[in-house]
């Protein structure tokens, strides 16, 4: 495979490497029990497309990608976003994740639904198996804060990004995740039934016990988790020659909202960035887990 720089084992559309790191193994053991997100029995290309189109960020990303591009999703889990990026395009999409059980679901779904332009790589980010300067677009959301060294992981995946390529990174925010942190402590004291009363996402999933279980595990009992700030990630961008494009929440005040996320926006000031991260506590970004997103372009 042109995108790999190490020898591999290929079975159908799944490429496997050995997972040796203890922290990574801890994370893979966690997801073996309840892959996140899982597939429903009636899922097919149409339902995955519908789910993706409802995700404003993923839909904008897919539209911006266009066609005939090399696309990487880092930490793809069960591969639903990678598959969404593949459907209806001629892009070459790669989903990378260390959990074999999750990738088996992704591989089986794509084969069953005859999606031929996606492949999955079972590997640890830190084993650095991907070729440099290969991908036009990289999506990495909700992943690096579950690794032993998020900045080092970011450095590695940036090496695989082409010049002029775009990267999207989503991480738990040190300020914006406060509501979830409080709920985490209350959950430990008062239990799951109380958590279902105070977590808005769980209330929306009340008719789906399996998705409730996966959400609780991912948000409240994950064994590896770190928190980050916008300025911390901007520093990562600078060190990897990545130019800031836009963010959620915005870096500046009144910067036009979240339409056209791939148009260059103002990086704002330290004051505006801190205020906008504090605002996460009081809006849907904070209630849904405190994930913040930065988009950059390689110089």
C-alpha positions in Angstrom: 0.0 0.0 0.0 1.4 3.4 -1.0 0.4 5.1 2.2 2.3 2.7 4.5 6.1 2.6 5.2 6.2 -0.6 7.2 5.4 -4.3 6.4 1.9 -5.3 7.1 -0.7 -8.1 7.1 -3.7 -7.5 4.8 -7.0 -9.3 5.2 -9.8 -8.0 2.9 -9.7 -4.2 3.5 -8.1 -4.4 7.0 -4.3 -4.0 7.5 -2.9 -5.1 10.9 0.1 -4.3 13.0 1.0 -5.5 16.4 0.0 -3.3 19.3 2.7 -3.3 22.0 2.4 -0.1 24.1 0.8 -0.6 27.5 -1.2 2.6 27.5 -2.6 1.9 24.0 -3.5 -1.7 25.1 -5.4 -0.2 28.1 -7.5 1.9 25.7 -8.1 -1.0 23.2 -9.2 -3.3 26.1 -11.6 -0.6 27.1 -13.2 -0.4 23.7 -13.4 -4.2 23.2 -16.3 -4.4 25.5 -18.4 -1.6 23.9 -17.2 -0.3 20.5 -18.0 3.4 20.1 -20.1 4.3 18.1 -21.6 0.9 17.3 -23.8 0.0 14.3 -27.5 -0.6 14.5 -29.0 -3.7 12.9 -30.6 -1.8 10.0 -27.6 0.5 9.2 -26.6 0.7 5.6 -25.0 3.3 3.3 -28.2 5.4 3.4 -28.4 5.6 7.2 -24.6 6.3 7.5 -25.0 9.1 4.9 -27.9 10.5 6.8 -26.1 10.5 10.1 -23.0 12.1 8.6 -25.1 14.8 6.9 -26.6 15.7 10.3 -23.1 16.3 11.7 -22.5 19.9 10.5 -18.7 19.5 11.0 -18.4 16.2 9.1 -20.7 17.4 6.3 -18.6 20.6 5.8 -15.4 18.6 5.9 -16.7 16.1 3.3 -17.9 18.8 1.0 -14.6 20.7 1.2 -12.6 17.5 0.5 -14.1 17.2 -3.0 -13.0 14.3 -5.1 -9.9 12.2 -5.8 -8.1 13.0 -2.6 -6.2 11.0 0.0 -8.1 11.2 3.3 -7.0 9.9 6.8 -9.2 9.5 9.9 -7.0 9.0 13.0 -8.8 7.1 15.7 -11.7 6.0 13.5 -13.2 3.5 16.0 -15.9 1.6 14.1 -15.2 3.6 11.0 -18.5 5.4 10.5 -16.9 8.8 9.7 -14.4 7.2 7.3 -17.2 5.3 5.6 -19.3 8.5 5.4 -16.3 10.3 3.7 -16.1 7.4 1.3 -19.7 7.1 0.2 -20.4 8.8 -3.2 -16.8 9.8 -3.8 -13.7 8.5 -5.5 -11.5 9.6 -2.6 -9.0 7.2 -1.1 -10.0 7.0 2.6 -8.0 5.4 5.3 -9.2 4.8 8.9 -6.6 4.1 11.5 -7.4 2.8 15.0 -5.6 0.5 17.6 -8.8 -1.5 18.5 -9.1 -4.6 16.2 -12.6 -5.3 17.4 -13.9 -1.9 16.3 -12.1 -2.2 12.9 -13.6 -5.6 12.3 -17.1 -3.9 12.5 -15.9 -1.2 10.1 -14.4 -3.7 7.7 -17.4 -6.0 7.7 -19.8 -3.1 7.1 -17.9 -1.7 4.2 -17.5 -5.1 2.5 -21.2 -5.9 3.1 -22.2 -2.6 1.6 -19.7 -2.7 -1.3 -17.8 0.4 -0.3 -14.5 -0.1 -2.1 -12.6 3.2 -1.6 -12.0 2.8 2.2 -9.4 0.7 4.0 -8.7 0.3 7.7 -5.3 0.1 9.5 -5.1 -1.5 12.9 -2.1 0.3 14.4 -0.8 2.5 17.3 -0.3 6.1 16.3 3.1 6.1 18.0 4.4 3.2 15.8 4.4 5.7 13.0 3.4 3.4 10.2 2.1 6.0 7.7 4.2 7.6 4.9 5.1 11.2 5.2 3.5 13.9 3.0 0.8 11.6 1.7 -2.6 12.8 2.8 -4.5 15.8 1.6 -6.9 15.8 4.6 -6.7 14.5 8.1 -9.6 14.2 10.5 -8.7 13.5 14.2 -11.6 14.3 16.5 -12.1 12.9 20.1 -8.9 10.8 19.9 -5.6 12.3 21.0 -6.8 13.1 24.6 -7.1 9.3 24.9 -3.4 8.7 24.2 -0.3 8.7 26.4 1.2 11.9 24.8 -1.3 13.9 22.7 1.3 16.4 21.4 3.7 13.7 20.3 0.8 11.9 18.5 -0.2 15.2 16.8 3.4 15.7 15.6 3.4 12.2 14.1 0.2 12.5 12.2 1.2 16.0 10.9 4.2 14.3 9.2 1.7 12.4 7.0 0.0 15.6 5.9 0.9 17.0 2.5 2.0 20.6 2.1 -1.2 22.7 1.6 -3.2 19.8 3.2 -5.8 20.4 5.9 -6.0 18.9 9.4 -8.9 18.9 11.8 -8.3 18.1 15.5 -10.9 17.8 18.2 -9.9 17.6 21.9 -11.5 17.9 25.4 -11.3 21.4 26.5 -9.8 22.2 29.9 -12.4 24.8 30.6 -15.3 23.6 28.5 -15.4 20.1 30.0 -16.1 21.3 33.5 -19.7 20.3 33.4 -18.8 16.7 32.4 -16.1 16.6 35.1 -18.7 17.6 37.7 -21.1 15.0 36.4 -18.4 12.4 36.5 -17.9 12.9 40.3 -21.7 12.9 40.9 -21.9 9.7 38.9 -19.4 8.0 41.1 -21.4 9.0 44.2 -25.0 8.8 43.0 -24.9 6.3 40.2 -26.1 5.8 36.7 -29.8 6.6 37.3 -28.9 10.1 38.6 -26.5 10.6 35.7 -29.4 9.9 33.2 -31.3 12.8 34.8 -28.5 15.4 34.5 -26.8 14.4 31.2 -28.7 15.9 28.2 -27.1 13.5 25.7 -28.2 10.5 27.8 -31.8 11.9 27.9 -31.8 12.1 24.1 -30.6 8.5 24.0 -33.3 7.2 26.4 -34.7 4.8 23.8 -31.3 3.2 23.0 -29.7 1.4 26.0 -26.7 0.3 24.0 -25.8 3.8 22.9 -26.4 5.1 26.5 -24.0 2.5 27.8 -21.4 3.5 25.1 -21.8 7.2 26.0 -21.4 6.6 29.7 -18.3 4.5 29.2 -16.7 7.0 26.8 -17.5 10.1 28.8 -17.3 9.0 32.4 -15.1 5.9 32.9 -12.5 6.1 30.2 -9.1 4.9 31.6 -7.0 7.5 29.7 -8.1 11.1 29.4 -6.4 14.5 29.2 -7.6 18.1 28.8 -6.3 20.9 26.6 -6.7 24.5 25.6 -6.9 26.4 22.4 -3.6 28.2 22.9 -1.9 24.8 23.7 -3.0 23.5 20.3 -2.1 26.7 18.5 1.4 26.1 19.9 1.3 22.6 18.4 0.3 24.1 15.1 3.2 26.6 15.1 5.7 23.8 15.9 4.4 21.7 13.0 4.2 24.5 10.4 0.4 24.4 10.5 -1.4 27.7 9.7 -4.6 28.3 11.8 -7.8 28.4 9.7 -10.7 28.3 12.1 -12.1 26.8 15.3 -15.1 25.8 17.4 -15.6 27.8 19.5 -14.2 30.7 17.6 -10.9 32.3 18.6 -12.2 35.8 18.0 -15.4 37.6 18.9 -18.2 37.8 16.3 -16.2 36.0 13.6 -19.2 34.9 11.5 -20.3 31.7 13.2 -19.6 28.1 12.1 -20.5 28.4 8.4 -17.5 28.1 6.0 -15.2 26.6 8.6 -12.5 26.1 6.0 -12.2 29.8 5.2 -9.4 31.6 7.1 -10.7 33.2 10.3 -9.0 35.5 12.9 -7.0 33.9 15.6 -8.2 36.6 18.0 -6.4 37.5 21.2 -5.6 35.5 24.3 -8.5 37.3 26.0 -11.0 36.4 23.3 -9.9 32.8 23.2 -10.2 32.4 27.0 -13.6 34.1 27.0 -14.9 31.9 24.2 -13.6 28.7 26.0 -15.4 29.8 29.2 -18.6 30.3 27.2 -18.5 26.6 26.4 -19.5 25.9 30.0 -22.9 27.6 29.3 -23.8 26.2 25.8 -24.2 23.0 24.0 -20.5 22.5 23.5 -20.0 22.2 27.3 -23.2 20.1 27.9 -22.1 17.5 25.2 -18.7 16.9 26.7 -16.6 20.0 26.1 -15.0 19.0 22.8 -13.3 21.9 20.9 -12.0 21.8 17.4 -9.2 23.5 15.5 -8.7 23.4 11.7 -5.3 24.1 10.2 -3.5 24.1 6.8 0.1 22.9 6.4 2.4 25.6 5.0 
